[in-house]
Amino acid sequence: MSVVVREGKEIDRLTCAPIGKREGNFHVYKFPMPGIGFSMVVSKNIPRNYREKCFVHGHGNPIVVTTLIEEFLMADAVKMGQERLAAR
């Protein structure tokens, strides 16, 4: 479980239902809210870089502060919008 403080300006108020997808041999579920975001990685083989950022088990219970999450959320929002339009 990762906790991210969102510092973006363009879409920092974006909130949506949890988004899940498979990345390699693990699943990632994201849940953005205004100013903060959560992600959950599920697998028996979670990569080390995800484990180190884990709020529950990571050293010092890290909370990541970044603007980088906004880029990924914007891409996810655009993709979801395109899928909804294509489904019509």
Stockholm file with secondary structure:
# STOCKHOLM 1.0

chainA/1-88         MSVVVREGKEIDRLTCAPIGKREGNFHVYKFPMPGIGFSMVVSKNIPRNYREKCFVHGHGNPIVVTTLIEEFLMADAVKMGQERLAAR
#=GR chainA/1-88 SS CEEEEECCSSSTTCCCSCEEEEETTEEEEEEEETTEEEEEEECSSCCHHHHHTCTTTSTTCCCEEESHHHHHHHHHHHHHHHHHHHHC
#=GC SS_cons        CEEEEECCSSSTTCCCSCEEEEETTEEEEEEEETTEEEEEEECSSCCHHHHHTCTTTSTTCCCEEESHHHHHHHHHHHHHHHHHHHHC
//
